[in-house]
Amino acid sequence: MTGTTPSIRPVPARVSLASWCRGVTGARWFAVTVVGLILANAALLGAETYPGLAAEWHTALRLAERACVAGFTVEILLRLGAHADRPRDFFRDPWNLFDLAVVLSAFLPVVRENTTVLRLLRLARVLRTARFLPQLRIVLVAVARSLPGTVSFLLVGALLLYVYAMVGWVFFARADPGHYGSIGRAVLTLFLLMTLDGIGDAVHAGLAISRWSLLYYASYVLLASFVLVNVLIGVVLTSLEEAREMEQPHPEPPPTPNHTPTDLLARIATARRALDDLERSLSATAPQATPREPEHTPG
């Protein structure tokens, strides 16, 4: 009988490529390099706002910008290579999609010809620092999750502004047309008063018209500057807690054993044999009792 050695199956190229790319993208130096590129891109954007500097160093700035684009392209290619064995996982991550869109936008002909759009997209690269800063990522996710609650807050705030603007127009339009002459001016006045800036002057001007204006401004400040703002803070804090829970890794539950009746019977039979072996071993090692000699009574 001749023994056969098991054949070693070669590792697919994409699996080895994904393993190598994951080793590169998971290294600390890679993250530091990408963050440095992002900061350099932000510095280039800031330097271009100075006309004299931009005109004098125009060629150097263009070369630096192309170097940043090349670096970001290599980064996204490495991230794509890290998912070569499972491409769908790359597109399931929203941050990967955001990075891919930002990098690809630099190669679109329409975007490259429009300087304003190109600068805005270059500015979007600064947001990529959130990928490497967990706390900043939590804040951004919390802001995104708080948008539905923020929209509801804006609707309630708009309704409150409209009601108080109409009441202010009814009572103060003739005496103070500069602030309450129309519904638009009244809304603008109350919107500025929401920050409590100039509320003292507004109250004194209102008291010169009517004493009831104190109730008007007091109720408005209480609802707009305290109640609504606290509601918005509560919405944001709730979203922040949800985002923090999403970022924390959740341990996978242990797999539940799936025993069939045949497996249970086999386990019972094995346990019985073990008990029988234990009983026989105990019987073999137990000391045997010696017979007692009969007692002799004197005759």
Disulfide bonds with the S-S distance in Angstrom:
none
